[in-house]
Amino acid sequence: MQEQEKLKFFEVAHEGAFVRAVAEAVANGVFSDLREFAPRSIVAVCGDDASRHAAEIVSALSGPLPIPIVVTDQLPAFCGALDVVFVTQSAGQRTGWGAEAFVETVAREASRRGSLTFCCAPPQWEDAPRGMTVLPNLPGMEGRFSAARVITSLWAIVAALDTPQDTLGETLAHCAESVDEELHALSPQRDALVNPARGLRNWAHGTRVVHSSSSAVGVRIAALAALLWAEHGLVSSVLSAENLTEALPALEGSERDIFYDPFLDEDEETAPPPLPLRIVMWVTPADVDKLPPAELLPPNTLIERSDSPNTSALAATLIVLTRAWAAAIFEPTTD
């Protein structure tokens, strides 16, 4: 096991703790004002792609709502006292040094307009304007992206509108336990036979990968998984199951090794074969009735799902995202 893997796994290893921090915020009444509020909309202003994908997962998880959830990268002109605004952006290598300025500018403007505002981002203001709540972070993790933190924070805002505080807290506590169990299975010390993330990384090594799913939630999970993989040098693409069926003939055998040069290497007849095509199907509870039988799935399809019993849709989402992120940081092995 390489020391670099341990260092990279450090951020992933805090996902359960991030969920637990949101559960504690619920218990402390951070979202209690929402029970007395009937907003016109919930607006998630996301300053980076990963946060935007995470917010879109919550929108898909929430299903049909009496009010819209708007995911955007800037504060809409219509936002005012009738709206809830959620602002998030990670700092560090993903977004540079502008993260705090972005969050503060958006959050203060939303508060000035009278919106009930929540910040899930780097700053920890002591002088936050009235009507603004800065959600708690973990010590030493300020500015680091956490899919679990963004997803559970926004989910808590949406659910708090019509869900009792105790129920919210219990759901999030269960999610934290489920993520911690998954993290134990994903430990860098475990080999590919007992580590689903390492097994996924080995399976995808040296291939073309398409992330896919049959549901709206799953497709958004696939999009965030592909982004996390790209940030660790693993190029892949995203297609819904429907679009994958249409694109499969073109994908199969369509691309050669990226290092093949037709002018310097062998001629066409002796050129290396195309890189194998591998499909990762991200399955959530919403996909169970939509997933075709194994024999009807495209060849070389790997189904990634939560096998934990009695797992909520939120917990299942957090589990597979944690696995996708861990797979991105691992190096392929010969286990």
C-alpha positions in Angstrom: 0.0 0.0 0.0 1.4 3.4 -1.0 1.7 6.2 1.5 0.1 8.5 -1.1 -3.0 6.5 -1.0 -3.3 6.9 2.7 -3.0 10.7 2.3 -5.6 10.9 -0.4 -8.0 8.6 1.5 -7.8 11.0 4.4 -10.5 13.3 2.8 -12.8 10.4 1.9 -12.5 9.0 5.4 -14.3 12.0 6.9 -17.5 11.5 4.9 -19.3 9.8 7.8 -18.2 12.5 10.2 -19.5 15.2 7.9 -23.0 13.5 7.9 -22.8 13.2 11.7 -22.0 17.0 11.9 -25.2 17.8 9.9 -27.2 15.4 12.2 -25.9 17.3 15.2 -26.9 20.6 13.6 -30.4 19.2 13.2 -30.5 18.2 16.9 -29.3 21.7 17.8 -32.2 23.3 15.9 -30.2 24.9 13.1 -33.0 24.1 10.6 -35.9 24.6 13.0 -36.9 28.0 11.4 -37.8 26.1 8.2 -40.8 24.4 9.9 -42.6 27.7 10.2 -41.7 28.8 6.7 -43.5 28.2 3.5 -40.9 29.3 0.9 -41.6 30.1 -2.7 -38.4 28.2 -3.8 -35.1 26.7 -2.5 -32.2 28.0 -4.5 -28.8 26.2 -4.3 -26.0 28.6 -5.5 -23.0 26.4 -6.2 -19.6 27.9 -7.1 -18.0 24.7 -8.4 -18.9 21.7 -10.5 -18.7 19.1 -7.8 -21.0 21.0 -5.5 -23.4 21.6 -8.4 -23.6 17.9 -9.1 -24.1 17.2 -5.4 -27.0 19.7 -5.3 -28.6 18.2 -8.4 -28.5 14.8 -6.6 -30.6 16.2 -3.8 -33.0 17.7 -6.3 -33.5 14.3 -7.9 -33.7 12.5 -4.5 -36.4 14.9 -3.3 -38.8 14.0 -6.2 -41.8 16.1 -7.0 -42.2 19.0 -4.5 -44.8 21.7 -4.2 -41.9 24.2 -4.6 -39.0 24.2 -7.1 -35.4 23.5 -6.2 -33.2 25.7 -8.4 -29.5 24.7 -8.8 -27.5 27.6 -10.3 -24.1 29.2 -10.2 -25.3 32.7 -9.4 -28.0 34.3 -7.2 -31.2 34.7 -9.3 -32.7 38.1 -9.5 -36.0 36.9 -8.2 -34.6 35.7 -4.8 -36.1 37.6 -1.9 -37.8 37.2 1.5 -40.0 34.3 0.1 -37.0 32.1 -0.8 -34.5 29.9 0.9 -30.9 30.2 -0.4 -28.2 27.6 0.1 -24.7 28.7 -0.9 -21.7 26.4 -1.3 -18.3 26.3 -2.9 -15.2 24.3 -2.0 -11.8 25.9 -1.9 -8.3 24.6 -2.4 -7.1 23.1 -5.6 -10.6 22.8 -7.1 -11.6 26.5 -7.1 -8.5 28.5 -6.2 -8.5 31.4 -3.7 -11.8 32.9 -4.8 -14.1 30.6 -2.9 -14.5 32.7 0.3 -15.1 35.8 -1.7 -17.8 34.0 -3.9 -19.6 32.6 -0.9 -19.5 35.8 1.2 -20.7 38.0 -1.8 -23.6 35.7 -2.6 -24.6 35.0 1.0 -24.6 38.6 2.1 -26.6 39.7 -1.0 -29.2 36.9 -0.3 -29.4 38.0 3.3 -29.7 41.7 2.3 -32.7 40.7 0.2 -34.3 39.0 3.1 -33.8 35.3 2.0 -33.3 32.7 4.7 -29.7 31.8 3.9 -27.5 28.8 4.7 -23.8 28.6 3.9 -22.0 25.3 3.4 -18.6 26.7 2.5 -15.1 27.8 3.7 -15.9 30.9 5.8 -16.7 30.7 9.5 -18.1 34.2 10.2 -18.5 35.5 13.7 -20.5 38.5 12.3 -22.8 36.6 10.0 -25.8 38.8 9.0 -29.2 38.2 10.5 -31.0 35.5 8.7 -27.8 33.7 7.6 -26.7 30.4 9.1 -23.1 29.2 8.6 -23.3 25.4 8.8 -20.7 23.7 11.0 -17.6 22.2 9.5 -15.1 19.7 10.8 -11.9 21.0 12.4 -9.0 21.1 9.9 -11.4 20.4 6.9 -12.3 23.9 6.1 -12.5 24.5 2.3 -12.3 20.8 1.4 -15.0 19.4 -0.8 -17.3 16.8 0.8 -20.1 15.3 -1.2 -21.7 14.0 2.0 -21.7 17.5 3.6 -23.2 19.3 0.6 -25.8 16.5 0.0 -26.9 16.1 3.6 -27.0 19.8 4.3 -29.2 20.6 1.3 -31.3 17.5 1.9 -31.9 18.6 5.6 -33.0 22.0 4.4 -35.5 20.5 2.0 -36.7 17.8 4.4 -37.0 20.2 7.4 -39.9 21.9 5.7 -42.3 19.1 6.5 -40.4 16.5 8.6 -40.1 16.5 12.4 -36.7 17.3 13.8 -36.4 13.9 15.5 -37.1 12.0 12.3 -34.5 14.1 10.4 -31.9 13.5 13.1 -32.6 9.7 13.1 -32.3 9.5 9.3 -29.0 11.3 9.2 -27.6 9.3 12.1 -28.4 6.1 10.2 -26.8 7.6 7.1 -23.6 8.4 9.1 -23.4 4.8 10.4 -24.0 3.4 6.9 -21.2 5.6 5.4 -18.8 4.6 8.2 -19.5 1.0 7.5 -18.7 1.5 3.9 -15.5 3.4 4.7 -14.4 0.5 6.9 -14.8 -1.8 3.9 -12.9 0.7 1.7 -9.9 1.0 3.9 -6.6 1.2 1.9 -5.3 -1.7 3.9 -7.9 -4.0 2.4 -7.1 -5.7 -0.9 -9.3 -5.9 -4.0 -11.0 -9.2 -2.9 -12.7 -7.4 0.1 -12.5 -3.8 -0.9 -15.2 -2.9 -3.5 -13.5 0.4 -4.4 -10.2 -1.2 -5.1 -11.9 -3.9 -7.0 -13.7 -1.3 -9.1 -10.4 0.6 -9.8 -8.7 -2.6 -10.9 -11.6 -3.6 -13.1 -11.6 -0.1 -14.8 -7.8 0.0 -15.3 -6.7 0.4 -18.9 -10.2 0.7 -20.3 -12.7 3.2 -21.5 -15.3 3.7 -18.8 -18.9 5.0 -19.2 -20.8 5.8 -16.0 -24.5 5.1 -16.3 -27.8 4.6 -14.5 -31.5 4.1 -15.2 -32.8 6.8 -12.8 -32.5 10.5 -12.4 -30.7 10.1 -9.1 -28.3 7.5 -10.5 -27.4 9.6 -13.6 -26.5 12.5 -11.3 -24.4 10.1 -9.1 -22.7 9.0 -12.3 -21.9 12.6 -13.3 -20.3 13.3 -9.9 -18.4 10.0 -10.0 -17.0 10.9 -13.4 -15.9 14.3 -12.2 -14.2 12.9 -9.1 -12.5 10.3 -11.4 -11.3 13.0 -13.8 -9.8 15.0 -10.9 -7.6 12.0 -10.2 -6.6 11.5 -13.8 -9.2 8.8 -14.8 -11.0 9.9 -17.9 -14.5 8.6 -18.3 -17.9 9.7 -19.6 -21.5 9.7 -18.5 -24.6 8.5 -20.3 -28.1 7.6 -19.1 -29.0 3.9 -19.6 -31.4 5.0 -22.5 -28.7 7.0 -24.3 -26.1 4.3 -23.6 -28.3 1.8 -25.6 -28.3 4.2 -28.5 -24.6 4.9 -28.3 -23.4 1.4 -27.7 -22.8 0.4 -31.4 -20.6 3.5 -31.8 -18.8 3.0 -28.5 -17.8 -0.6 -29.1 -14.5 -0.8 -30.8 -14.5 2.9 -31.7 -11.4 4.2 -29.9 -7.8 3.0 -29.9 -5.1 3.5 -27.3 -4.8 7.2 -26.7 -1.0 6.9 -27.3 -1.3 5.2 -30.7 0.0 7.4 -33.5 -0.9 6.2 -37.0 2.1 8.0 -38.5 4.7 6.7 -36.1 3.3 3.3 -35.1 2.2 0.3 -37.0 -0.1 0.5 -40.0 -3.8 0.1 -39.7 -3.8 -3.7 -40.0 -1.3 -4.2 -37.2 -2.4 -1.3 -35.0 -3.3 -2.1 -31.4 -6.9 -3.0 -30.7 -9.2 -0.5 -29.2 -9.2 -0.1 -25.4 -11.9 -2.3 -23.9 -15.2 -0.7 -23.0 -16.4 -0.9 -19.4 -19.7 0.3 -18.1 -20.3 1.1 -14.4 -24.0 1.1 -13.7 -24.7 3.1 -10.5 -27.8 1.6 -8.9 -30.0 3.2 -6.2 -33.3 2.1 -4.7 -35.0 4.1 -7.5 -33.3 1.9 -10.1 -34.4 -1.5 -8.8 -37.5 -1.8 -10.9 -35.8 -0.3 -14.0 -32.7 -2.4 -14.1 -32.9 -5.0 -16.8 -31.9 -8.6 -16.2 -28.1 -9.3 -16.1 -28.3 -11.1 -19.5 -29.7 -8.0 -21.1 -27.1 -5.6 -19.8 -24.3 -4.6 -22.2 -21.2 -6.8 -22.0 -18.6 -5.8 -19.4 -21.1 -4.0 -17.2 -20.4 -3.7 -13.5 -23.3 -2.9 -11.2 -22.4 -0.8 -8.2 -25.0 -0.6 -5.5 -25.5 -0.5 -1.7 -26.1 -4.0 -0.3 -26.9 -2.7 3.2 -30.4 -3.9 4.3 -33.1 -1.4 5.1 -31.0 1.4 3.6 -32.8 4.7 2.7 -32.3 6.3 -0.7 -30.2 9.0 0.9 -27.9 6.5 2.6 -27.6 4.4 -0.5 -26.6 7.5 -2.5 -23.9 8.4 0.0 -22.6 4.9 0.1 -22.0 4.5 -3.6 -20.6 8.1 -3.9 -18.1 7.3 -1.2 -17.1 4.1 -3.1 -16.8 6.0 -6.3 -14.5 8.6 -4.7 -12.3 6.0 -3.0 -12.0 4.1 -6.3 -10.7 7.3 -7.9 -7.8 7.7 -5.4 -6.6 4.1 -5.5 -3.8 2.9 -7.7 -4.5 -0.3 -9.7 -3.0 -3.4 -8.1 -2.5 -7.0 -9.1 -4.4 -8.5 -6.2 
